Amino acid sequence: MQATVHRFDPDDGSGVVLLDTGRALPFSPEVFAGSELRHLRLGQRVSVQVTPADPEDPAARVERLWIVGIGAGEAIR
């Protein structure tokens, strides 16, 4: 699923993404650290994995964040 970076704190690695539906979902410093990225910029498009799978579920959270083609196992297609 695609999202847009809405907020990012480079000091602790936390932030918020906006899903294409307009819903804002926060991500933790641990999720950012697992992405193997060094920085995110506002407005940047990213791929996210949300748990549970329904992003409109009130308990939804970002479990994984990445940019296609960057990081281990991410081939550019």
MDAnalysis code that builds the backbone (N, CA, C; Angstrom):
import MDAnalysis as mda
import numpy as np

u = mda.Universe.empty(231, n_residues=77, atom_resindex=np.repeat(np.arange(77), 3), trajectory=True)
u.add_TopologyAttr("name", ["N", "CA", "C"] * 77)
u.add_TopologyAttr("resid", np.arange(1, 78))
u.add_TopologyAttr("resname", ["MET", "GLN", "ALA", "THR", "VAL", "HIS", "ARG", "PHE", "ASP", "PRO", "ASP", "ASP", "GLY", "SER", "GLY", "VAL", "VAL", "LEU", "LEU", "ASP", "THR", "GLY", "ARG", "ALA", "LEU", "PRO", "PHE", "SER", "PRO", "GLU", "VAL", "PHE", "ALA", "GLY", "SER", "GLU", "LEU", "ARG", "HIS", "LEU", "ARG", "LEU", "GLY", "GLN", "ARG", "VAL", "SER", "VAL", "GLN", "VAL", "THR", "PRO", "ALA", "ASP", "PRO", "GLU", "ASP", "PRO", "ALA", "ALA", "ARG", "VAL", "GLU", "ARG", "LEU", "TRP", "ILE", "VAL", "GLY", "ILE", "GLY", "ALA", "GLY", "GLU", "ALA", "ILE", "ARG"])
u.atoms.positions = np.array([
    [0.852, -1.159, 0.000],
    [0.000, 0.000, 0.000],
    [0.907, 1.233, 0.000],
    [0.495, 2.256, -0.705],
    [1.266, 3.494, -0.802],
    [0.776, 4.525, 0.211],
    [1.704, 5.381, 0.651],
    [1.379, 6.465, 1.570],
    [2.338, 7.619, 1.305],
    [2.049, 8.756, 1.916],
    [2.865, 9.954, 1.795],
    [3.344, 10.361, 3.177],
    [4.626, 10.721, 3.283],
    [5.165, 11.161, 4.566],
    [4.531, 12.505, 4.922],
    [3.888, 12.546, 6.075],
    [3.209, 13.755, 6.548],
    [4.062, 14.475, 7.599],
    [4.677, 13.702, 8.478],
    [5.583, 14.249, 9.501],
    [6.716, 13.266, 9.698],
    [7.900, 13.791, 10.021],
    [9.039, 12.935, 10.325],
    [9.953, 13.663, 11.290],
    [10.311, 13.004, 12.379],
    [11.248, 13.556, 13.365],
    [12.586, 12.847, 13.186],
    [13.564, 13.505, 12.559],
    [14.847, 12.848, 12.311],
    [15.625, 12.544, 13.590],
    [15.280, 13.207, 14.673],
    [15.989, 12.965, 15.929],
    [15.640, 11.610, 16.537],
    [14.374, 11.208, 16.452],
    [14.015, 9.911, 17.047],
    [13.510, 8.894, 16.033],
    [13.265, 9.310, 14.774],
    [12.850, 8.369, 13.739],
    [11.361, 8.072, 13.703],
    [10.570, 8.801, 14.460],
    [9.121, 8.587, 14.427],
    [8.489, 9.507, 13.392],
    [7.255, 9.203, 13.032],
    [6.585, 10.055, 12.074],
    [5.151, 9.625, 11.838],
    [4.566, 10.247, 10.830],
    [3.182, 9.986, 10.447],
    [3.125, 9.927, 8.934],
    [2.402, 8.940, 8.421],
    [2.145, 8.870, 6.984],
    [0.662, 9.080, 6.739],
    [0.345, 9.609, 5.569],
    [-1.041, 9.746, 5.131],
    [-1.315, 8.689, 4.083],
    [-2.295, 7.848, 4.349],
    [-2.710, 6.874, 3.356],
    [-3.445, 7.602, 2.239],
    [-3.613, 6.978, 1.111],
    [-4.306, 7.607, -0.013],
    [-5.768, 7.896, 0.308],
    [-6.301, 7.266, 1.356],
    [-7.669, 7.533, 1.799],
    [-7.755, 8.800, 2.646],
    [-6.597, 9.362, 3.016],
    [-6.560, 10.549, 3.863],
    [-6.336, 10.238, 5.332],
    [-6.337, 8.975, 5.688],
    [-6.133, 8.588, 7.082],
    [-4.663, 8.727, 7.460],
    [-4.419, 9.336, 8.604],
    [-3.062, 9.491, 9.126],
    [-2.747, 8.330, 10.063],
    [-1.596, 7.699, 9.839],
    [-1.152, 6.616, 10.705],
    [0.274, 6.910, 11.165],
    [0.516, 6.867, 12.470],
    [1.876, 7.095, 12.964],
    [2.746, 5.856, 12.761],
    [4.058, 6.075, 12.716],
    [4.999, 4.958, 12.746],
    [6.041, 5.234, 13.820],
    [6.520, 4.163, 14.406],
    [7.445, 4.256, 15.535],
    [8.897, 4.343, 15.055],
    [9.788, 4.746, 15.942],
    [11.214, 4.749, 15.598],
    [11.705, 3.353, 15.189],
    [11.131, 2.313, 15.767],
    [11.542, 0.949, 15.428],
    [11.176, 0.601, 13.982],
    [10.011, 1.059, 13.542],
    [9.596, 0.831, 12.153],
    [10.552, 1.559, 11.209],
    [10.895, 2.789, 11.530],
    [11.829, 3.536, 10.685],
    [13.196, 2.870, 10.670],
    [13.698, 2.451, 11.823],
    [15.006, 1.790, 11.889],
    [15.013, 0.524, 11.039],
    [13.920, -0.223, 11.039],
    [13.821, -1.441, 10.245],
    [13.768, -1.188, 8.750],
    [13.490, 0.052, 8.353],
    [13.390, 0.378, 6.931],
    [14.754, 0.484, 6.258],
    [15.807, 0.623, 7.043],
    [17.168, 0.817, 6.552],
    [17.334, 2.139, 5.805],
    [16.378, 3.042, 5.952],
    [16.491, 4.374, 5.363],
    [17.208, 5.288, 6.346],
    [17.808, 6.353, 5.837],
    [18.499, 7.294, 6.714],
    [17.687, 8.549, 6.985],
    [16.775, 8.868, 6.089],
    [15.984, 10.097, 6.248],
    [14.721, 9.978, 5.387],
    [13.694, 10.698, 5.771],
    [12.487, 10.844, 4.970],
    [12.194, 12.322, 4.822],
    [11.640, 12.710, 3.704],
    [11.254, 14.110, 3.527],
    [9.732, 14.200, 3.426],
    [9.196, 15.310, 3.865],
    [7.753, 15.523, 3.797],
    [7.291, 15.432, 2.350],
    [6.191, 14.759, 2.128],
    [5.646, 14.598, 0.784],
    [6.201, 13.405, 0.036],
    [7.203, 12.737, 0.596],
    [7.802, 11.580, -0.063],
    [6.830, 10.404, -0.076],
    [6.767, 9.706, -1.195],
    [5.917, 8.524, -1.313],
    [6.690, 7.321, -0.782],
    [6.015, 6.516, 0.017],
    [6.600, 5.311, 0.583],
    [5.590, 4.175, 0.479],
    [6.077, 2.965, 0.608],
    [5.205, 1.802, 0.714],
    [5.103, 1.458, 2.190],
    [3.931, 1.038, 2.625],
    [3.732, 0.661, 4.018],
    [2.951, -0.638, 4.093],
    [3.239, -1.372, 5.142],
    [2.447, -2.552, 5.488],
    [1.739, -2.209, 6.781],
    [0.431, -2.381, 6.791],
    [-0.395, -1.993, 7.933],
    [-0.969, -3.251, 8.580],
    [-0.994, -3.241, 9.904],
    [-1.589, -4.343, 10.674],
    [-2.649, -3.758, 11.578],
    [-3.844, -4.324, 11.637],
    [-4.387, -5.363, 10.771],
    [-4.480, -4.880, 9.328],
    [-4.756, -5.801, 8.425],
    [-4.711, -5.515, 6.992],
    [-5.676, -4.412, 6.565],
    [-6.764, -4.215, 7.295],
    [-7.718, -3.151, 6.964],
    [-7.224, -1.842, 7.564],
    [-6.737, -0.907, 6.738],
    [-6.189, 0.336, 7.275],
    [-7.230, 1.234, 7.940],
    [-8.509, 0.950, 7.723],
    [-9.553, 1.755, 8.371],
    [-9.908, 1.221, 9.755],
    [-9.368, 0.084, 10.122],
    [-9.566, -0.472, 11.460],
    [-8.963, 0.508, 12.467],
    [-9.685, 0.867, 13.531],
    [-9.153, 1.819, 14.517],
    [-7.834, 1.373, 15.151],
    [-7.552, 0.078, 15.158],
    [-6.313, -0.429, 15.745],
    [-5.170, -0.488, 14.733],
    [-5.404, -0.042, 13.502],
    [-4.383, -0.139, 12.454],
    [-3.129, 0.635, 12.846],
    [-1.990, 0.039, 12.480],
    [-0.706, 0.689, 12.728],
    [0.255, 0.310, 11.610],
    [1.249, 1.146, 11.396],
    [2.260, 0.859, 10.382],
    [3.233, -0.157, 10.971],
    [3.348, -1.288, 10.292],
    [4.241, -2.358, 10.741],
    [5.570, -2.345, 9.990],
    [5.512, -1.889, 8.725],
    [6.720, -1.839, 7.893],
    [6.614, -0.652, 6.954],
    [7.766, -0.028, 6.704],
    [7.839, 1.140, 5.828],
    [9.053, 0.956, 4.935],
    [8.920, 1.221, 3.628],
    [10.056, 1.088, 2.739],
    [9.829, 1.883, 1.469],
    [10.910, 2.031, 0.708],
    [10.845, 2.627, -0.624],
    [11.245, 1.512, -1.568],
    [10.439, 1.237, -2.558],
    [10.734, 0.166, -3.507],
    [12.102, 0.402, -4.114],
    [12.942, -0.636, -4.056],
    [14.275, -0.564, -4.648],
    [15.364, -0.159, -3.672],
    [14.988, 0.175, -2.435],
    [15.999, 0.583, -1.444],
    [15.925, -0.368, -0.267],
    [17.063, -0.948, 0.082],
    [17.135, -1.855, 1.220],
    [17.305, -3.303, 0.797],
    [17.589, -4.139, 1.776],
    [17.834, -5.549, 1.522],
    [16.618, -6.208, 0.876],
    [16.855, -6.919, -0.204],
    [15.778, -7.654, -0.867],
    [14.825, -6.804, -1.675],
    [15.116, -5.531, -1.856],
    [14.224, -4.629, -2.596],
    [14.812, -4.324, -3.973],
    [14.446, -5.124, -4.932],
    [14.917, -4.905, -6.299],
    [14.067, -3.834, -6.984],
    [14.708, -3.008, -7.780],
    [13.962, -2.013, -8.572],
    [13.302, -2.756, -9.719],
    [12.020, -2.538, -9.905],
    [11.279, -3.254, -10.953],
    [10.913, -2.359, -12.089],
])
